[in-house]
Structure formats: C-alpha cells, structure tokens
Amino acid sequence: MDIENEITRIIDETIKIIDFIDNISTPIVEEESLPTIKSLLDIREKNIHQLFKSYSAEELALFSNQLNRLNNLDKQLINAAAQAKEIMAKQILKQKNNSKATNAYTNNT
C-alpha cells in the first residue's frame, strides 16, 4: 500500500471513531460501546505506528496536507473523547444521586 492510501485509511478510521463517539454521546452511554471504541483506537494506533515506521520524514513530507488533516481530526477526536468523558461522569453522578434518593425513600417507608 502506498503512503497516500495509508494516510487516507487512517483519516477514514479517525472519522469513523469520531462519528462513533458522537453517536454514543447521548444521555446514556452503553457499556458495550467502550470495547468497540477501544478496538477502533487500537487499530488506528497500530496503523499510525506502521505509517511512521515504514516511511521516512522526507517521504511523509510530500503528503503534508493529508497529515495536517489527520492532525486536525486528532484534535476533533480529543474533543469528542473529552465530551464523552464529561457526559459519562455526569451520568455516574446522576446515578449515584438517584441511588441515594432511592435509599433514603425506602429507608423512610
């Protein structure tokens, strides 16, 4: 596979991960989603390592536009992950508060 195709594949993988995270960033994050995200991230990471291991900086420099796009997508991925983390943290706190309220109610009846 050539450099351009490898970069394009990584870009596509990154977009897929961002879309996946955006689609699960709802009030309820399903636990089954987390292994899927991890698997997608592992594949992407492996492909990025392989890209930089297989080609020299000079070869990669010829594709600076695609690499810049990948860099921008990385920033989007970081933001999407941070938002998902915040949503999950809020879910945990809400669940904890709901459990406390339920326990208080059942103990008083």
TIPA-418073 format. One line per 3 residues: their letters; for each residue x, y, z of N, C-alpha, C. Coordinates in steps of 0.05 Angstrom, whole numbers, plus 5000, padded with zeros to 4 digits. Example, Ala and Ser with C-alpha at 12.3 -4.5 7.8 and 13.67 -1.06 7.14 Angstrom:
BEGIN
AS) 5264:4886:5156:5246:4910:5156:5264:4934:5156 | 5257:4955:5142:5273:4979:5143:5258:5001:5157
END
This chain:
BEGIN
MDI) 5017:4976:5000:5000:5000:5000:5018:5025:5000 | 5010:5045:4986:5026:5069:4985:5019:5089:5007 | 5036:5109:5010:5033:5128:5033:5006:5141:5033
ENE) 4998:5151:5009:4973:5166:5008:4949:5148:5016 | 4949:5123:5008:4927:5105:5015:4928:5099:5045 | 4952:5096:5056:4954:5091:5085:4944:5115:5101
ITR) 4951:5139:5093:4942:5163:5107:4912:5165:5105 | 4902:5160:5081:4873:5162:5076:4858:5141:5094 | 4869:5118:5096:4857:5097:5113:4856:5106:5142
IID) 4878:5118:5152:4879:5128:5179:4859:5151:5183 | 4857:5168:5163:4838:5190:5165:4809:5179:5166 | 4804:5159:5150:4777:5146:5150:4771:5133:5177
ETI) 4792:5120:5188:4788:5107:5214:4782:5128:5235 | 4797:5150:5234:4793:5171:5254:4765:5183:5252 | 4756:5188:5228:4728:5198:5224:4708:5178:5235
KII) 4713:5153:5230:4695:5132:5240:4693:5132:5270 | 4716:5136:5283:4717:5136:5312:4703:5161:5323 | 4708:5184:5311:4695:5209:5319:4664:5206:5316
DFI) 4656:5196:5294:4627:5191:5289:4615:5172:5310 | 4630:5151:5316:4621:5132:5335:4618:5145:5363 | 4638:5160:5371:4637:5174:5397:4614:5194:5397
DNI) 4611:5209:5376:4590:5229:5374:4562:5216:5376 | 4559:5192:5365:4534:5178:5366:4527:5166:5393 | 4548:5160:5409:4542:5149:5435:4541:5171:5456
STP) 4549:5195:5449:4549:5216:5469:4520:5227:5473 | 4504:5209:5483:4477:5215:5490:4474:5213:5520 | 4451:5219:5531:4448:5217:5560:4456:5190:5571
IVE) 4454:5169:5555:4462:5142:5566:4483:5130:5547 | 4506:5125:5558:4528:5112:5543:4527:5082:5550 | 4523:5066:5530:4522:5037:5534:4550:5026:5539
EES) 4552:5008:5558:4578:4996:5565:4590:4981:5541 | 4573:4970:5524:4582:4955:5501:4598:4972:5482 | 4593:4998:5483:4606:5017:5464:4636:5020:5470
LPT) 4643:5017:5495:4671:5023:5503:4691:5003:5491 | 4686:4977:5491:4705:4959:5477:4707:4964:5447 | 4685:4972:5435:4685:4978:5407:4703:5002:5401
IKS) 4701:5023:5418:4718:5046:5415:4747:5039:5419 | 4752:5023:5439:4780:5015:5445:4792:5000:5422 | 4776:4982:5411:4785:4966:5388:4792:4984:5364
LLD) 4774:5003:5358:4778:5021:5336:4803:5038:5341 | 4807:5047:5365:4830:5063:5372:4856:5047:5370 | 4855:5022:5378:4879:5005:5377:4887:5000:5348
IRE) 4868:4995:5330:4873:4991:5302:4886:5017:5290 | 4874:5039:5297:4884:5065:5287:4912:5070:5296 | 4917:5065:5322:4944:5070:5333:4964:5052:5319
KNI) 4957:5027:5315:4975:5008:5301:4982:5018:5273 | 4961:5028:5259:4966:5038:5232:4983:5063:5231 | 4979:5080:5251:4996:5105:5252:5025:5097:5258
HQL) 5029:5079:5276:5057:5070:5282:5069:5058:5257 | 5054:5041:5243:5064:5028:5219:5071:5049:5198 | 5054:5069:5195:5059:5090:5175:5086:5104:5181
FKS) 5090:5113:5205:5115:5127:5212:5139:5109:5213 | 5135:5084:5217:5157:5065:5217:5165:5058:5189 | 5146:5057:5171:5151:5048:5143:5163:5070:5125
YSA) 5158:5095:5131:5166:5116:5113:5183:5137:5127 | 5201:5149:5112:5218:5169:5123:5203:5196:5126 | 5215:5214:5141:5203:5241:5143:5201:5255:5116
EEL) 5221:5250:5100:5221:5263:5073:5198:5252:5056 | 5193:5226:5058:5171:5214:5042:5144:5224:5053 | 5142:5226:5079:5117:5235:5091:5112:5265:5085
ALF) 5133:5280:5083:5131:5309:5079:5116:5315:5053 | 5117:5297:5034:5103:5301:5009:5073:5301:5012 | 5064:5291:5035:5035:5288:5040:5027:5305:5064
SNQ) 5039:5329:5066:5035:5346:5089:5005:5354:5092 | 4992:5358:5069:4963:5366:5071:4947:5344:5084 | 4951:5319:5076:4936:5297:5089:4944:5294:5118
LNR) 4969:5298:5124:4978:5295:5152:4967:5318:5169 | 4965:5342:5157:4952:5364:5172:4923:5358:5177 | 4910:5346:5157:4882:5339:5161:4879:5318:5183
LNN) 4898:5299:5183:4898:5279:5205:4902:5292:5232 | 4920:5312:5233:4925:5327:5257:4900:5341:5267 | 4886:5354:5248:4860:5367:5256:4840:5347:5265
LDK) 4839:5324:5253:4820:5303:5262:4827:5293:5289 | 4853:5291:5295:4862:5283:5322:4852:5303:5343 | 4853:5328:5336:4842:5349:5355:4812:5345:5359
QLI) 4798:5339:5337:4769:5333:5340:4764:5308:5356 | 4781:5288:5352:4778:5263:5368:4782:5268:5397 | 4802:5284:5404:4808:5291:5432:4784:5306:5444
NAA) 4773:5325:5429:4750:5339:5439:4725:5321:5442 | 4721:5304:5423:4698:5285:5425:4701:5267:5449 | 4725:5257:5453:4730:5240:5476:4726:5254:5502
AQA) 4735:5279:5503:4732:5295:5528:4702:5300:5534 | 4687:5306:5513:4658:5310:5516:4645:5284:5526 | 4652:5262:5514:4641:5236:5522:4648:5230:5551
KEI) 4672:5236:5558:4681:5231:5586:4664:5248:5605 | 4659:5273:5598:4643:5291:5615:4615:5281:5617 | 4604:5271:5595:4576:5261:5596:4575:5236:5614
MAK) 4595:5218:5611:4596:5194:5628:4599:5201:5658 | 4615:5221:5664:4618:5230:5692:4592:5240:5703 | 4578:5256:5687:4552:5266:5695:4532:5243:5700
QIL) 4533:5223:5682:4515:5200:5685:4521:5186:5712 | 4546:5183:5718:4553:5169:5743:4543:5185:5767 | 4547:5211:5767:4538:5228:5789:4508:5227:5791
KQK) 4494:5228:5769:4465:5227:5769:4455:5200:5780 | 4468:5178:5771:4461:5152:5781:4466:5150:5811 | 4488:5160:5820:4495:5160:5848:4474:5175:5865
NNS) 4466:5199:5855:4446:5215:5869:4419:5201:5868 | 4412:5188:5846:4387:5173:5845:4387:5150:5864 | 4410:5137:5867:4412:5114:5886:4408:5124:5915
KAT) 4420:5147:5921:4418:5158:5948:4389:5166:5953 | 4375:5177:5934:4347:5185:5937:4330:5160:5941 | 4335:5139:5925:4320:5115:5928:4324:5102:5955
NAY) 4349:5101:5964:4355:5090:5990:4342:5106:6013 | 4343:5132:6011:4330:5149:6031:4300:5145:6031 | 4288:5142:6008:4259:5137:6006:4252:5110:6018
TNN) 4267:5090:6011:4260:5063:6020:4266:5060:6050 | 4285:5074:6061:4291:5073:6089:4270:5088:6106 | 4256:5107:6094:4236:5123:6108:4208:5111:6106
T) 4205:5091:6090:4178:5080:6087:4175:5054:6103
END
